Every structure is written in structure tokens, then in C-alpha cells.
């Protein structure tokens, strides 16, 4: 089971705002069959975002939700050319991690997401994703750092 | 140094772990050791008790209640929202180091985790979360008090309603009038009404009286419990004594549930203030059992009695005088004012004045069936039934606007409202005073005015549904009541819906 595939990497994300960016990233999950209902999932993400914006210092946005529309834990990685405001105080986000978890996902699945969340705090991990030349490299970095 | 910590967030898939990572990395970078228990959705591996025992300090970065807080008792603690750890892990570690150093110099001056505090696993719980705005916090304090009060409302209210019902069967149409004369202390001329001395196993009246005195006893706790647990939410355990004693004094002073809210806040803040004093080591042991309860009660009750005693008396005297001065003016206007008063504080001073005005009138009404005093009584009772019935209706129509305990209380409120037990609405009013009181005043005033306009009459001072045979023009009485109930329920739903959608849009919790 993979957390991310090359289809779930959008290196030239072109979106005006959070909602649009999230929708585009989530669309990749619909295409791959990991998300059964785009509207439901987007609604769950929006609710989480409304509780408090998930933007973090250092140009990071981590929209995320547990949703009944999600079939397996998934990560979608987006790298917008121009930053998207994600509610962080120090400016727009240039690295976006959309984290999708199934409702009531098993412990093993959740542990992978937990490991991913921990990695996001590492500057070298983020930098390597910023520097990745293509989708395959992004997938390879995530697989190496998180899944194993 | 060695640190332990707990992180948590609402979704439990991202911030919990990021905060844990940030703290552990920051601690290591600063040359310390730290292990964090992540209370998230990947399950939490509880910290080894030996690791906790060896730790110098604790950092809680959480948006949910820390599970098993007791395990960290007695250690200097930094307690923040989860996002703080993510945005400034090194800063928190610096703070934690400073707290530990300060603790070593002077243990009394640093916040430590308190055993038996607000642990989710054991003991009493509050609805207070960390890292929320002032308005939310006030609401959580109120809700904590309300959640402990609701069972008393249900127990007492249903016992009284059942007693009216039995009395109706046993005594006849005057049952509800007769039954409230019973008590546990009646003596002298009224000795026959002492149910403790005269209980008769085979008498239905005795059983009704028994239920009544028990229900009344339970009702005596409404305001003290509300007040006590508001104070508990604010100050934790030290708040309970000044809160409950203050609330009890509020009852005796006829200050109603608004008085109880006042003593709850007063008691809570006083207790919290005193419990944060820096005291000598020798005194620290007796702080929780002697010093805090003694001083906080002294201050809370002292302030309430001396400062509010006269204003309450003044208010009641003036309202009574104002009502007496209205004889001869428009009956509908009088009904409107009496109704508004009944709905305002649900058993508090303003309500008492209106009710006493009506029952006093009954005494001089004589035998005439359409005396103005009988109309006033009808208007007052109808108005007093509006709030609990409207809240029951609101919770039935729009359950999503209410909390689980409120919905349960809503079911009991049907019976309480029909029995003219206004207290059935107190949990709602105490949890959200401004909206509920505003709605209640409008709905109750409408019913009061209509009851007067329709010329309904009543010669029983209480009983609600159970004295309907004593109501003149009872179909119109019911109509006046129904209109007020619908009006109030409509306003409640409108105000609460607006609040809810607004909260969804502008929620800016520091929570993650």
C-alpha cells in the first residue's frame, strides 16, 4: 500500500486560493479511486480548516481530514508556482500537503500518517521536496523517509 | 534536564505528531531529553511511569483534554495549545527549563499539574478546554455548571409534577393547592401538614406529599450546584466550596439562578486567586483543606451578602410598588409586564415579585368568578409555563442546536412546563443567558398579555396542567400559552441558528 504515487504529485499547481488548491489536489485522489466523493471530502477538509487554518511557519500548508469518502490513507503533494495563502502568519504556503485518512482507519495506516506528520517538521525533508526535480523524486523521497 | 509531554489535536492525524516532533527535536537541540506521548488517532503508547517519574518538567501542547493528567502530578508544567509547539518548539523548551529552575528555587511559584484535577479518566470533569477565546471560555464555565445541575432539575421537577398528579387524584381539583402546604418541618397549627410525622402508607395524599417534599428538596440544590460547578470549572476543586455555599446563600436571598451565576463566578475567581498565592512550605499542606475554602467562602459570601443584599431588596420593593401602582391601568399592559417578569429570571427576584403579586391578589379576590385578581393569576401562571415548554419544543424541533444534556433536559421540560415549574428552563437560560432570557421575556410577555386580553381566570396559585379544571375559559388559556410558546421557541431557534452559523464562519480557536 503506497501513501503517494506520481499521480498524487502536482508540481505546477496553479490555484488562486486555498479552496481551489485543495480541490485540485483532491481531484487526483478521485481519479485514482482513493476518494469516492469529492464534495464530501472537500467538505470535511473545509470543516477542519475552519476550526483553524492549517498553514504553518515556513510556507507550509497541511489541509487534512478524516473522511468517509476516503478509502486509504493518502498524501497529495502540491508545489504552487506562486504561494497560496494558508492562514500562516509569516506568509503564503509554497509546499502543500493534503493528507487524507479514511474514517476509522486502522492503527497501521494511522502510524504512517503520524510518521509523515513528524517528518514535515524536519527542515531537510521539506527542502528536499522543494528541490525535487520531478514527481518520481517526490514519491521516492516520501517512500524512503516515511513509509520505511 | 529530562522532560515528558503530551500532544493532541482534534483530528489527531497531523498536528499531534508535528508538535511531538517539534518538542523532541527542540529539546535535543538544547541538550535535554524529552519523550512525548502522542494522544492521536494512531493510538497512544502511554509513557512509561518510570520515565515520568524521572522527568524534571512537563509540557502539555494540546487541544483536547490530556488523558491521564494525574500521572504528571506535582511536576512543573507548561500548558499550551498544540499549535504553539509547532510554531515555537524551542521557545517552549526554554520556558520549560525556566519553570524547572524556578521550581527548584521556590516550588510554590510555578504551575504544577494537580492530581485529581481535570483528568478525563477519573473524577469530576469540566467542559473547559485550553486555548479558546474569552467568550467560549465563559460559555464552557456556564456549561459545566449546567451539566451538573440538569439531573437535579429532572429529579426534582418530575417528583413535583408527579406529586401534583397524584394530589389531583387524591384530593380533587384543589390537589395542587393543598399539596404544597406539606413540609418536613410543619408544626403547631399546621402540624397535620408535617409529612415526616404523619405519613400514611395507605393514603394517596401522603404519597403525593412525600413526592412533593422530596422534589422541593432536590430543587433546593439547583442554584447551589450551578454556582458550585461554575466555580469548579474556573478554579478546579478549590472552587467548589465557595461556589456551593455562595449559591446556597443566593437561594436564601431569593436571588435566583442569576444570583447563582454571580456567586459561581465570584467564588471561582476568588478561589483561583487564593490558590495561586505563593505561601510558605509549612502552610502549603493546609491550603486546600483549610485556607482556600475558608478564605474563598468568606470573601465570596461576604461580598454577595453585603453588596447585593440591599440592591435585591430594593429591586423587589420597587417592582412590587410599581405593580401595586398599576391598579386601574390597562389589564393587557399589566399582563404584558407580569408575563415579561415571569419569563425574565425563572424563579429569581423579578419572577418572585410578579408571582407574589398574583398570589397575594388571590387572597382578596373573594368569591367573584371574574375578579381582576383571578385574571392576573391566570396570566402569571400561563406566562410561567412558557419558557420550559418553549425550550422543550425547541430541542424537539431543532436538536442540533443543543448539547446532549440539554436535549435530555428538553424532554423533562415538557412535563415541568405543563406543571408550571419554570425551573425546567433554567439549564438553558444558565448556559446561554442573553439569548434565552431575551426570548423568554418576549414569549412570556405575549402569553401574559393574551391571557389578560382573553379574560381567562384562575383561582389556584400553582399546578399548571393539573389545575386546568380551576381555569376559567381554559381553551383560551391554552391558546394564549401556545402562542407564547411558539413565539419564544421561534426566537430561540433563530438566535441560536445565527450564533451557530456565525461561530462556524469566524471560529478562530487556537485549537488545531
Interface residues (C-beta under 8 A of the other chain):
Chain A: X48 X50 X51 X52 X54 X56 X57 X62 X64 X65 X66 X99 X101 X105 X107 X110 X111 X113 X114 X115 X117 X118 X119 X120 X121 X122
Chain B: X10 X11 X12 X13 X14 X15 X16 X17 X18 X20 X21 X22 X25 X38 X40 X41 X42 X43 X83 X86 X87 X504 X505 X507 X508 X509 X510 X511 X512
